[in-house]
Amino acid sequence: MSRSDRYGGGEQPLSSIGLINVALRHIRLLVLVPLVTMAIAGALTVLRGESYTAESSFKPETREVSAGGLAGLAAQFGMNVGAMSGGESVDYYARLIESREILSEVVRSDYALAGEDAEVRRADLLTLYGIEGSTEGRRMWAAIERLRADISTTVDHAASVITVVTKAPTAHLAEQINAGILREMSDFNMEKRQSRAGAEREFVEAQAAAAESDLRAAEARLAEFLAQNRRYENSPEMVNEAERLRRQVGLRETLYSGLAQSLAEAKLEEVRNTPLYTLLDRPEGSAREVGGLRLALVMGFLLGLALAGLWVFVTEYAAWQRARHPGDFSELEARVEALKRRLLPRRRNGRVPADRTAGPDGGARETAPAPSPREEPTTVDAR
């Protein structure tokens, strides 16, 4: 059947029998390509080995930090200081999990693995990953990058929940790495909170000592005034002076009380060791296998079938267009040939190489190029 008969110029849509015919014409391609891609996917999966993921989720705590005695001092000036929310945002925790500060500690930690002889051995991720390098810093950097690629975090801003997923060659190792991330994150936040509370305690302690000294000085001035002026009620100037001294004592006392309360809270925060998040889902028992051999084979077969189908569609569509518009295709081929001659490098001497044909003895001999159609062959008369 010619191409013009197979791809008629009619506008009728392709029937189901036509689709079957197209598939049968390219049956070898539609079978071999999926099998090849399936084999490649299976080989890559076997070489890469099995992998497991472990998952955990937590919710950061937001505490209400009271202004304490400072609210009374602010109220004296007409300002309302209520409760202030404390705690870090979920985006902060998502960035903290993948930071070098946390991942370096996770890499240095030891993990228990069961050997083939049922003997439990412990090793860090530098050893388990088989990281090599000229210096310890390069090895640590490579291990951190490998671990960061095996970690994914998902943030739910509406519920303020963070989900951490870790991947490892074994289920137990994936769970241990996930638990190690949560542990190091909690230790980092606790250390940072205690350090900040210690610095705040030192500052508030100095301010409280100065406020106490000012209070004692104001009380001494008031006591001295009252000792020297036992009957001052009849003098308006002395009454005003006594009221002024009492106001100074009241302000100093309010300030000192607020600082004393803040100092007590800072001391409590400095020794607080409670976690700053609520663990919703523990990583223990959450390991699942991902990227198994069966799934890889199915995905490889489907990918190959899609590629083969795309190639069949392109070739069949091009053949259909050639049958409908032969003149356009002839012009396209001529232009492509002209473009090739223009882009290909020319011979240096501009000569066309002679054709080489087989001689009588089986060797190659050169033949002169055929004369041009316009040239007339000359004959010599022997007479």
C-alpha positions as CSV (number, residue, x, y, z in Angstrom):
1,M,0.0,0.0,0.0
2,S,1.4,3.4,-1.0
3,R,1.7,6.3,1.4
4,S,-1.0,8.2,-0.5
5,D,-3.4,5.3,-0.1
6,R,-2.5,4.8,3.6
7,Y,-2.8,8.5,4.5
8,G,-5.7,9.7,2.3
9,G,-6.5,13.3,1.8
10,G,-9.9,12.9,3.3
11,E,-10.9,14.7,6.5
12,Q,-12.4,11.6,8.2
13,P,-11.1,10.9,11.7
14,L,-8.9,7.9,12.4
15,S,-11.0,4.9,13.3
16,S,-10.2,2.3,16.0
17,I,-9.1,-0.2,13.3
18,G,-6.7,2.5,12.1
19,L,-5.2,2.9,15.5
20,I,-4.7,-0.8,15.7
21,N,-3.0,-0.8,12.4
22,V,-0.7,2.1,13.5
23,A,0.2,0.1,16.6
24,L,0.9,-3.0,14.6
25,R,3.1,-1.2,12.2
26,H,5.3,0.0,15.1
27,I,4.8,-3.1,17.4
28,R,8.6,-3.7,17.7
29,L,9.2,-0.1,18.9
30,L,6.2,-0.2,21.3
31,V,7.5,-3.4,22.9
32,L,11.3,-2.9,22.9
33,V,11.5,0.6,24.2
34,P,9.3,-0.1,27.4
35,L,11.3,-3.2,28.1
36,V,14.6,-1.4,27.8
37,T,13.5,1.5,30.1
38,M,12.1,-1.0,32.5
39,A,15.4,-2.9,32.6
40,I,17.3,0.3,33.2
41,A,15.0,1.4,36.0
42,G,15.3,-1.9,37.7
43,A,19.1,-2.0,37.4
44,L,19.4,1.5,38.8
45,T,17.1,0.6,41.7
46,V,19.1,-2.5,42.5
47,L,22.4,-0.6,42.3
48,R,21.1,2.2,44.5
49,G,19.7,-0.2,47.1
50,E,16.6,0.0,49.3
51,S,15.7,3.2,51.1
52,Y,13.3,3.9,53.9
53,T,11.7,7.1,55.2
54,A,10.7,8.0,58.8
55,E,8.3,10.8,59.7
56,S,7.6,12.9,62.8
57,S,5.7,16.1,63.5
58,F,5.7,18.7,66.3
59,K,4.1,21.9,67.2
60,P,6.2,24.8,68.7
61,E,4.9,26.2,72.0
62,T,3.9,29.8,72.3
63,R,4.0,31.0,75.9
64,E,2.4,34.1,77.2
65,V,5.2,36.2,78.7
66,S,3.8,38.7,81.3
67,A,5.3,42.1,81.7
68,G,5.3,41.5,85.5
69,G,5.9,44.5,87.8
70,L,6.9,46.7,84.8
71,A,3.2,46.9,83.9
72,G,2.6,48.9,87.1
73,L,5.3,51.3,86.3
74,A,4.0,51.8,82.8
75,A,0.5,52.3,84.2
76,Q,1.9,55.3,86.1
77,F,2.5,57.0,82.7
78,G,-0.8,55.9,81.2
79,M,0.6,53.0,79.1
80,N,-1.0,49.6,79.1
81,V,1.6,46.8,78.9
82,G,-0.2,43.4,78.6
83,A,1.0,39.9,77.9
84,M,3.5,39.3,75.2
85,S,3.7,36.1,73.2
86,G,6.9,34.2,73.3
87,G,8.4,31.4,71.2
88,E,9.8,31.1,67.7
89,S,7.8,30.8,64.4
90,V,7.3,27.6,62.5
91,D,9.5,28.9,59.6
92,Y,12.3,29.4,62.1
93,Y,12.1,25.7,63.1
94,A,12.0,24.6,59.5
95,R,15.2,26.6,58.8
96,L,16.8,25.4,62.0
97,I,16.3,21.7,61.2
98,E,18.4,22.1,58.0
99,S,21.1,24.4,59.5
100,R,24.7,23.3,59.8
101,E,24.6,23.8,63.5
102,I,22.0,21.0,63.9
103,L,23.1,18.7,61.0
104,S,26.8,18.7,62.2
105,E,25.7,17.3,65.6
106,V,23.5,14.8,63.9
107,V,26.4,13.6,61.7
108,R,28.7,13.2,64.7
109,S,26.2,11.2,66.7
110,D,26.5,7.4,66.9
111,Y,23.8,5.2,65.5
112,A,23.2,1.5,66.3
113,L,23.1,-0.9,63.4
114,A,22.6,-4.7,63.4
115,G,25.2,-6.6,61.5
116,E,24.8,-9.8,59.5
117,D,25.9,-11.8,62.6
118,A,23.2,-10.1,64.7
119,E,25.9,-8.1,66.4
120,V,25.0,-4.4,67.1
121,R,27.7,-1.9,66.1
122,R,27.7,1.8,66.5
123,A,29.0,4.4,64.0
124,D,28.5,8.0,63.0
125,L,27.2,9.1,59.6
126,L,30.7,9.9,58.3
127,T,31.4,6.1,58.6
128,L,28.0,4.9,57.5
129,Y,27.9,7.2,54.4
130,G,31.4,6.2,53.5
131,I,32.5,9.9,53.2
132,E,36.0,10.4,52.1
133,G,38.0,13.6,51.9
134,S,41.4,15.2,52.2
135,T,40.5,17.0,55.4
136,E,38.1,16.5,58.3
137,G,36.3,19.7,57.3
138,R,35.7,18.5,53.7
139,R,34.4,15.2,55.0
140,M,32.0,17.0,57.4
141,W,30.8,19.3,54.7
142,A,30.1,16.4,52.3
143,A,28.2,14.4,55.1
144,I,26.1,17.5,55.9
145,E,25.2,18.0,52.3
146,R,24.3,14.3,51.9
147,L,22.2,14.4,55.1
148,R,20.5,17.6,54.0
149,A,19.4,15.9,50.7
150,D,17.8,13.1,52.8
151,I,15.7,15.5,54.9
152,S,12.5,17.2,53.9
153,T,10.3,19.5,56.0
154,T,6.7,20.5,55.5
155,V,5.2,23.5,57.3
156,D,1.5,23.8,58.0
157,H,1.1,27.5,58.9
158,A,-2.6,27.2,59.7
159,A,-2.1,24.6,62.4
160,S,1.5,25.7,63.2
161,V,2.7,22.1,62.7
162,I,6.0,21.0,61.2
163,T,6.5,17.6,59.6
164,V,10.1,16.1,59.3
165,V,10.8,13.3,56.9
166,T,14.2,11.5,56.8
167,K,15.5,8.9,54.4
168,A,18.1,6.3,55.0
169,P,19.2,2.8,53.7
170,T,17.6,1.0,56.6
171,A,14.3,1.6,58.5
172,H,16.0,1.7,61.9
173,L,18.6,4.3,60.8
174,A,15.9,6.5,59.3
175,E,14.1,6.6,62.6
176,Q,17.3,7.2,64.6
177,I,18.3,10.1,62.3
178,N,14.8,11.6,62.7
179,A,14.9,11.3,66.5
180,G,18.4,12.8,66.5
181,I,17.2,15.9,64.6
182,L,14.5,16.5,67.2
183,R,16.9,15.9,70.1
184,E,19.6,18.3,68.7
185,M,16.9,20.9,67.9
186,S,15.6,20.7,71.4
187,D,19.1,21.0,72.9
188,F,20.0,23.9,70.7
189,N,16.8,25.8,71.6
190,M,17.2,25.0,75.3
191,E,20.8,26.2,75.3
192,K,19.9,29.3,73.4
193,R,17.1,30.1,75.8
194,Q,19.2,29.5,78.9
195,S,22.0,31.6,77.5
196,R,19.6,34.5,76.7
197,A,18.0,34.2,80.1
198,G,21.4,34.3,81.7
199,A,22.3,37.5,79.9
200,E,18.9,39.0,80.8
201,R,19.4,38.0,84.4
202,E,22.8,39.8,84.6
203,F,21.3,42.9,83.0
204,V,18.2,42.9,85.2
205,E,20.3,42.2,88.3
206,A,22.4,45.3,87.7
207,Q,19.3,47.4,87.0
208,A,17.6,46.1,90.2
209,A,20.7,46.9,92.3
210,A,20.7,50.4,90.9
211,A,17.0,50.8,91.5
212,E,17.3,49.5,95.0
213,S,20.1,52.1,95.7
214,D,17.9,54.9,94.3
215,L,15.0,53.7,96.4
216,R,17.1,53.7,99.6
217,A,18.3,57.2,98.8
218,A,14.8,58.5,98.2
219,E,13.6,56.9,101.4
220,A,16.5,58.5,103.3
221,R,15.7,61.9,101.9
222,L,12.0,61.5,102.9
223,A,13.0,60.3,106.4
224,E,15.5,63.2,106.8
225,F,12.8,65.7,105.8
226,L,10.3,64.3,108.2
227,A,12.8,64.3,111.0
228,Q,13.7,67.9,110.5
229,N,10.1,69.1,109.9
230,R,7.8,67.3,112.4
231,R,5.1,70.0,112.0
232,Y,5.0,71.0,108.3
233,E,1.2,70.8,107.8
234,N,0.8,74.6,108.3
235,S,3.4,75.4,105.6
236,P,2.2,74.9,102.0
237,E,5.8,74.8,100.7
238,M,6.8,72.0,103.1
239,V,3.6,70.1,102.3
240,N,4.5,70.2,98.6
241,E,8.1,69.1,99.3
242,A,6.8,66.2,101.4
243,E,4.5,65.1,98.7
244,R,7.3,65.3,96.1
245,L,9.5,63.2,98.2
246,R,6.8,60.6,98.7
247,R,6.1,60.4,95.0
248,Q,9.8,59.8,94.4
249,V,9.8,57.0,96.9
250,G,6.7,55.5,95.3
251,L,8.1,55.6,91.8
252,R,11.4,54.1,93.0
253,E,9.6,51.4,94.8
254,T,7.4,50.5,91.8
255,L,10.5,50.3,89.6
256,Y,12.4,48.2,92.0
257,S,9.4,45.8,92.5
258,G,9.1,45.3,88.7
259,L,12.8,44.7,88.3
260,A,12.8,42.3,91.2
261,Q,10.0,40.3,89.6
262,S,11.8,40.3,86.2
263,L,14.9,39.1,87.9
264,A,13.1,36.2,89.5
265,E,11.6,35.2,86.1
266,A,15.0,35.4,84.4
267,K,16.5,33.2,87.1
268,L,13.7,30.7,86.5
269,E,14.2,30.8,82.7
270,E,17.9,30.2,83.1
271,V,17.4,26.8,84.7
272,R,14.3,25.8,82.8
273,N,14.9,22.5,80.9
274,T,11.5,21.8,79.4
275,P,11.2,21.4,75.6
276,L,9.9,24.3,73.5
277,Y,7.6,22.1,71.3
278,T,4.9,19.5,71.6
279,L,5.7,16.2,69.8
280,L,2.6,15.1,67.9
281,D,4.0,12.1,66.0
282,R,7.1,10.2,67.1
283,P,9.5,8.8,64.5
284,E,9.7,5.4,66.2
285,G,7.7,2.9,64.1
286,S,7.0,5.2,61.2
287,A,9.6,3.9,58.8
288,R,8.3,2.9,55.4
289,E,10.0,1.6,52.3
290,V,10.1,3.9,49.3
291,G,11.2,3.4,45.7
292,G,10.9,-0.4,45.7
293,L,11.9,-2.6,42.7
294,R,8.3,-3.3,41.7
295,L,7.4,0.3,41.6
296,A,10.6,1.1,39.6
297,L,9.8,-1.5,37.0
298,V,6.2,-0.3,36.6
299,M,7.4,3.3,36.3
300,G,10.1,2.4,33.8
301,F,7.7,0.5,31.6
302,L,5.2,3.4,31.6
303,L,7.9,5.9,30.8
304,G,9.2,3.7,27.9
305,L,5.6,3.3,26.6
306,A,5.1,7.0,26.7
307,L,8.3,7.7,24.8
308,A,7.6,5.1,22.2
309,G,4.0,6.4,21.8
310,L,5.3,9.9,21.4
311,W,7.7,8.8,18.7
312,V,5.0,6.9,16.8
313,F,2.7,9.9,16.9
314,V,5.4,12.2,15.5
315,T,6.4,9.9,12.7
316,E,2.8,9.0,11.8
317,Y,1.8,12.7,11.8
318,A,4.8,13.6,9.6
319,A,3.9,10.9,7.2
320,W,0.2,12.0,7.1
321,Q,1.3,15.6,6.4
322,R,3.7,14.4,3.7
323,A,0.8,12.6,2.0
324,R,-1.5,15.6,2.1
325,H,1.1,18.2,1.2
326,P,3.8,16.6,-1.0
327,G,4.8,19.9,-2.6
328,D,5.5,21.5,0.8
329,F,7.6,18.5,1.9
330,S,9.6,18.5,-1.4
331,E,10.4,22.2,-0.9
332,L,11.3,21.6,2.7
333,E,13.7,18.8,1.8
334,A,15.3,21.0,-0.9
335,R,15.8,23.8,1.6
336,V,17.3,21.5,4.1
337,E,19.8,20.1,1.6
338,A,20.7,23.6,0.5
339,L,21.2,24.6,4.2
340,K,23.4,21.5,4.7
341,R,25.6,22.5,1.7
342,R,25.9,26.0,3.0
343,L,26.8,25.0,6.6
344,L,29.1,22.1,5.8
345,P,32.8,23.1,5.5
346,R,34.1,23.3,1.9
347,R,37.1,21.5,0.5
348,R,40.3,23.5,0.6
349,N,41.1,22.9,-3.1
350,G,37.5,23.0,-4.2
351,R,37.8,19.7,-6.0
352,V,35.3,16.9,-5.8
353,P,36.9,13.6,-4.8
354,A,36.9,11.0,-7.5
355,D,34.8,7.9,-7.3
356,R,36.5,4.8,-6.3
357,T,35.3,1.5,-7.9
358,A,36.6,-2.0,-7.9
359,G,39.1,-3.0,-10.5
360,P,39.4,-6.3,-12.4
361,D,41.9,-7.6,-9.9
362,G,39.6,-6.8,-6.9
363,G,41.6,-3.6,-6.0
364,A,40.2,-0.1,-6.0
365,R,40.7,2.1,-9.0
366,E,39.8,5.7,-9.5
367,T,37.4,6.7,-12.3
368,A,37.1,10.2,-13.7
369,P,33.9,12.1,-13.0
370,A,31.2,11.9,-15.6
371,P,31.2,14.8,-18.1
372,S,28.7,17.6,-17.8
373,P,25.5,17.2,-19.8
374,R,26.4,20.4,-21.8
375,E,29.9,19.0,-22.9
376,E,30.0,17.2,-26.2
377,P,32.4,14.3,-26.4
378,T,35.1,14.8,-29.0
379,T,36.1,12.1,-31.4
380,V,39.3,11.8,-33.3
381,D,39.3,10.5,-36.9
382,A,42.1,8.0,-37.3
383,R,42.2,8.6,-41.0
